[in-house]
Amino acid sequence: MGYNLLKGKRGIIFGALNDMSIAWKVAERAVEEGAVITLSNTPLAVRMGTTNELAEKLNAKLIPADATSVSDLEEVFRQSIEALGGKIDFVLHSIGMSPNVRKKRTYDDLDYEMLNTTLDISAISFHKMIQVAKKMDAISDGGSIVALTYMAAQRTVFGYNDMADAKAMLESIARSFGYIYGREHNVRINTISQSPTITTAGSGVKGINGLLDFSERMSPLGNATAEDCADYCVVMFSDLTRKVTMQNLYHDGGFSSMSMSYKAMEQYNKSFDEFKDENGKIIYG
Ligand SMILES: NC(=O)c1ccc[n+]([C@@H]2O[C@H](COP(=O)([O-])OP(=O)(O)OC[C@H]3O[C@@H](n4cnc5c(N)ncnc54)[C@H](O)[C@@H]3O)[C@@H](O)[C@H]2O)c1
């Protein structure tokens, strides 16, 4: 259901690859809420993926760009302002990739060239995007910029690898640039820390199914879906959150505040049964 929360607003959505992508759902919801948007993804993703279908459906211009290239990003903002007829009100950074994860390099055996690529694509691209926008004065006063992140930036998650470092950097960029852009142009910059979600990038995370199941059971409200995330992004783009900036906003059904649930404790105790003697005493040795 639409509430016209983004009526008259212009936005750019980076990172919709296919209909599982979180950015895909955000693009659909933003348009449903009255926004006009452009879409961007890498030239390869534009050729190989289904972003074209989304662009057609939403009547949105699709602008190929590698988010690590400053000149490509300048083109995205230039063409978006032209296509949408004015300055941009909201931007979504929904981009992540780790060659170390893809090549199954473990965290204690990272390839450093690949680490540079992980950081450039998954974190520094956010800085580049904001710096380009600010230098071009491409974002309207009171605009809103959001990037998607994951809790592994704060707490170690098995298998998340160098993406955890990238997410920590991404969240830091939101704070550092949020200060400057807020002071000068009232532009808000936040990160949304989303539950594990089955998408192309999500499926690359080691043990994603176990992780999904664990967080689903551990979170009082259950995992947040991509559709739920789209709702939250819309609120963050809207005028209802004008004073929210430089925040890392957990969107995870409560998972990040949990340590032990009743169910998890039951399960944990059960796993010791086979190690108990006849008196119920745990045999450790
Ligand atoms: N899926 C999850 O479990 C989960 C959880 C928390 C946060 N996130 C974050 O959400 C964001 C979106 O991921 P998703 O899960 O929707 O997966 P996805 O694979 O659908 O999206 C990742 C996108 O990044 C794009 N991309 C990769 N390299 C790029 C580059 N150089 N320039 C521009 N775009 C590039 C890809 O083409 C793709 O569209 C990512 O930042 C991801 O880390 C995902």
The ligand as a MOL file (V3000), in Angstrom:
LIG
                    3D

  0  0  0     0  0            999 V3000
M  V30 BEGIN CTAB
M  V30 COUNTS 44 48 0 0 0
M  V30 BEGIN ATOM
M  V30 1 N 21.8280 -10.3780 1.5020 0
M  V30 2 C 22.1770 -10.2010 2.7620 0
M  V30 3 O 22.1750 -11.1190 3.5880 0
M  V30 4 C 22.5960 -8.8250 3.2260 0
M  V30 5 C 22.5420 -8.5170 4.6090 0
M  V30 6 C 22.9580 -7.2560 5.0320 0
M  V30 7 C 23.4260 -6.3300 4.0830 0
M  V30 8 N 23.4510 -6.6680 2.7430 0 CHG=1
M  V30 9 C 23.9940 -5.6860 1.7940 0
M  V30 10 O 22.9710 -5.3110 0.8960 0
M  V30 11 C 23.6050 -4.7870 -0.2870 0
M  V30 12 C 22.9230 -5.3920 -1.5040 0
M  V30 13 O 23.1860 -6.7660 -1.6090 0
M  V30 14 P 22.0900 -7.8630 -1.9710 0
M  V30 15 O 22.0470 -8.8050 -0.8500 0
M  V30 16 O 20.8330 -7.2180 -2.4280 0 CHG=-1
M  V30 17 O 22.8000 -8.6470 -3.1690 0
M  V30 18 P 22.8940 -8.3860 -4.7730 0
M  V30 19 O 23.9150 -9.3490 -5.2370 0
M  V30 20 O 21.5600 -8.4550 -5.3760 0
M  V30 21 O 23.4500 -6.8900 -4.8790 0
M  V30 22 C 24.8180 -6.5530 -4.8830 0
M  V30 23 C 24.9910 -5.5540 -6.0060 0
M  V30 24 O 26.2950 -4.9780 -6.0280 0
M  V30 25 C 26.5590 -4.6960 -7.3890 0
M  V30 26 N 27.9800 -4.3970 -7.6160 0
M  V30 27 C 29.0440 -5.2280 -7.4300 0
M  V30 28 N 30.1800 -4.6060 -7.7920 0
M  V30 29 C 29.8310 -3.3540 -8.1980 0
M  V30 30 C 30.5580 -2.2310 -8.6880 0
M  V30 31 N 31.8760 -2.2670 -8.8460 0
M  V30 32 N 29.8590 -1.1170 -9.0280 0
M  V30 33 C 28.5130 -1.0680 -8.8920 0
M  V30 34 N 27.7710 -2.0940 -8.4290 0
M  V30 35 C 28.4260 -3.2240 -8.0830 0
M  V30 36 C 26.1100 -5.9810 -8.0720 0
M  V30 37 O 26.0170 -5.8840 -9.4740 0
M  V30 38 C 24.7680 -6.1980 -7.3870 0
M  V30 39 O 23.7360 -5.5210 -8.0730 0
M  V30 40 C 25.0990 -5.1220 -0.1620 0
M  V30 41 O 25.7970 -3.9940 0.3290 0
M  V30 42 C 25.0890 -6.2260 0.8850 0
M  V30 43 O 26.3220 -6.3580 1.5630 0
M  V30 44 C 23.0330 -7.8810 2.3120 0
M  V30 END ATOM
M  V30 BEGIN BOND
M  V30 1 1 1 2
M  V30 2 2 2 3
M  V30 3 1 2 4
M  V30 4 1 4 5
M  V30 5 2 4 44
M  V30 6 2 5 6
M  V30 7 1 6 7
M  V30 8 2 7 8
M  V30 9 1 8 9
M  V30 10 1 8 44
M  V30 11 1 9 10
M  V30 12 1 9 42
M  V30 13 1 10 11
M  V30 14 1 11 12
M  V30 15 1 11 40
M  V30 16 1 12 13
M  V30 17 1 13 14
M  V30 18 2 14 15
M  V30 19 1 14 16
M  V30 20 1 14 17
M  V30 21 1 17 18
M  V30 22 2 18 19
M  V30 23 1 18 20
M  V30 24 1 18 21
M  V30 25 1 21 22
M  V30 26 1 22 23
M  V30 27 1 23 24
M  V30 28 1 23 38
M  V30 29 1 24 25
M  V30 30 1 25 26
M  V30 31 1 25 36
M  V30 32 1 26 27
M  V30 33 1 26 35
M  V30 34 2 27 28
M  V30 35 1 28 29
M  V30 36 1 29 30
M  V30 37 2 29 35
M  V30 38 1 30 31
M  V30 39 2 30 32
M  V30 40 1 32 33
M  V30 41 2 33 34
M  V30 42 1 34 35
M  V30 43 1 36 37
M  V30 44 1 36 38
M  V30 45 1 38 39
M  V30 46 1 40 41
M  V30 47 1 40 42
M  V30 48 1 42 43
M  V30 END BOND
M  V30 END CTAB
M  END
